[in-house]
Amino acid sequence: MDSAKPAIFMTGRKLLITGAGGFTGRHAAAYFTAGGAEVTAVLRRAVPGESGEPLFPEDVRTYICDLNDGEAVKKMIEDTAPGEVLHLAGKNSVPESWRNPAEYLETNVMAAVYLLDALRSRKEVRLLVAGSRLKFNPGAGEPPPHPYSLSKTLEELVSLSWGTLFRQQVLIAEPCNLIGPGPSTGFCSLLARHIVRSEQGSAQPPFRLSSRQAQRDFLDVRDAVRAYDCILKQGEPGTTYRIDSGKPRSLGEITERMLSLTRANVGVEWGT
């Protein structure tokens, strides 16, 4: 047996990950478990793995909890007694937020409030909240561009304010556009699925994009998870950390690269 392995699996970290069934959550559960942490993956409901494969490594404990139920959240914290919490749960579709704005406020804001409140008596627990680059600045008189932006702006404001009011160790991370293996609702994944459907001969409307010149920063989700780890270990409570690659790319460049990988006739429509 490799003598280095026991040291790897004895970190003593107890980490709770909300939204663990999502794109980033699955990578986070695998990463922290491989690093020796005792991970509890929080799901709103049981989620089956793809192709019969398990959703998480076998060492990951799963916990079913509706984060919009304050009492259930308190019980979850009592049952799991985490030392750290990575809050990834939430809704993140701009178009859907126009259809269900109240649901977005409830899910993205009140879930964070219930989690913060449940941790109020555990001031030693470090809580990292995954925010959004799509927030707006109400202090500068900016209007919210969409309900999703409003919900994430309020989530960050409430989280930092709560941390100050109750002296809790709250940190915020604002990742850029995350890409990588696994199911995602991000631009690259949506375009990839559109290309696959075109290759399969499915009739569908053109893939709509805002502008060829629009710049986006893309980062591998596994690098973002490593950044979350660094923030949890070394971050200063009350601080917001931006996570990106530092190399913005145009939507035109990304789209052309992806289209160069297929022989299918893929419909794409550009805005102005």
Residue, then its C-alpha position, 0 to 999 in steps of 0.5 A: m500500500d502507498s504510505a502517502k494515501p492515509a495522509i491524503f484521506m485524513t484532512g479532518r474537513k467536513l464539507l457540505i455542498t448545496g446544489a451538489g447535483g448540478f454541473t459544478g456541484r458534481h465536480a466539487a463533490a468529486y474534488f473535495t472527496a479525492g482530497g480527503a474531505e468528508v463531503t455531504a452532497v445536498l440534493r433537493r430530490a434524489v437524482p439518478g446518475e447518467s448511464g447507470e453510473p453513480l452520481f458521486p464517489e461512493d464516499v460521498r454522503t447525500y442529504i435530501c433537503d428543500l433549501n426553501d424550508g427553513e426548518a428543514v435547513k436547520k435540521m440539515i445543519e444539526d444532522t451534518a455539523p459541517g465545518e465548511v459550506l459551499h453554497l452552489a444551489g440556485k437557479n441560473s437561467v435568464p430566460e426562465s427568470w422572466r417567466n418565474p421571477a418570484e421563484y427565482l427570488e425565493t430560490n436564490v435569495m431565501a434559500a441563502v437566508y435560511l442557510l445563513d440563519a441555520l449557521r448563526s449559532r455556528k460562527e466557526v463555520r466558513l460559508l462560501v456563496a457562489g454569486s454571479r457576474l450578472k449582478f448589478n450595482p443598485g448603489a450606482g443607480e443601475p437598473p436590474p437587467h433581468p430578474y435573475s440579476l436581481s435575485k443574485t444581487l440580493e443574494e450577495l447583498v444579504s449574504l455579506s450583510w448577514g455575515t457582518l450583522f451576526r459575525q459569521q464567516v461569509l465569503i462570496a465567489e463570482p465565477c465567469n462562464l464555466i465549461g467542462p464535462g457534464p450537463s450544463t446550461g452554459f453557452c458552450s453546452l447549449l451550442a454543443r447540444h444544438i450541433v448534436r441535434s443538427e448532426q442527428g438530422s433534427a429540424q430546429p430553429p437557428f441557434r440565436l446569439s447576441s453578437r459576434q464581438a461580445q466578449r466572454d471569459f470561459l474557465d474550466v469548471r474544475d479550475a473553478v472548484r480548485a479556486y473555491d477550495c483556496i477561498l474556503k481555506q484562505g479567503e477573508p470573510g466579507t470579501t468577494y472573489r472574482i474567478d476567471s481565466g483572464k483571457p476573454r474570447s469573443l462569441g464569434e471565435i468560440t462559435e467558429r471553433m465549435l462549428s469547425l468540428t462538425r460537418a453538419n449544416v448548423g443554423v446560427e443567427w447573430g444579433t446586432 
